[in-house]
Amino acid sequence: MQTFILTIHIILAICITIFVLLQRSEGGALGALGGGSGGSGLFTGRQAGNFLSRMTAYFFAGFIVTSLTLVIMAKNMGEVEKVNIIPTSAQTEQEGTK
């Protein structure tokens, strides 16, 4: 389950990066390739901007949810595995000195 959520998390991170780079910015970025400019494409400038902003927000919300889920899962797994770091020979020596 954790591997599946981690895979979704990585895919969301890549999608966020792509959608942010496609948005129109002051410097141009990659929006000039069709994301935010050029009225002859599938969307006009305003529609593309709204679509890209909305999709980025959805991907970001999913990213936050998967982040929190992975943190909770890691925390719960940490409680299950209790490790005794004192070797048995050292433990008996400590008990003998008390």
Helices and strands as residue ranges (DSSP letters): H 2-22, G 31-33, H 45-80, H 88-97
